[in-house]
Amino acid sequence: MTATDGCAWTATSNASWITILSAGSGTGNGTVSYTVAETTTSRSGSISVAGQTFTIQQKVANPRAGKKK
């Protein structure tokens, strides 16, 4: 994320399956890393950073893809 020097910011997740790994807060420029838990259904959640919302959509891969009949 890009911010003015000295500008404080915080990153938060609105879903229990999205975890902020590092840089949950800081001042000035920074990088926010996150991970998502595995799922068996498609879902949508978001991360808010410095008042901006970033949507994360997780889809389930087709379990039959790549299997030969």
Secondary structure as UniProt FT lines:
FT   TURN            5..6
FT   STRAND          8..13
FT   TURN            16..17
FT   STRAND          18..22
FT   STRAND          25..27
FT   STRAND          33..36
FT   STRAND          43..49
FT   TURN            50..51
FT   STRAND          52..58
FT   TURN            63..66
//
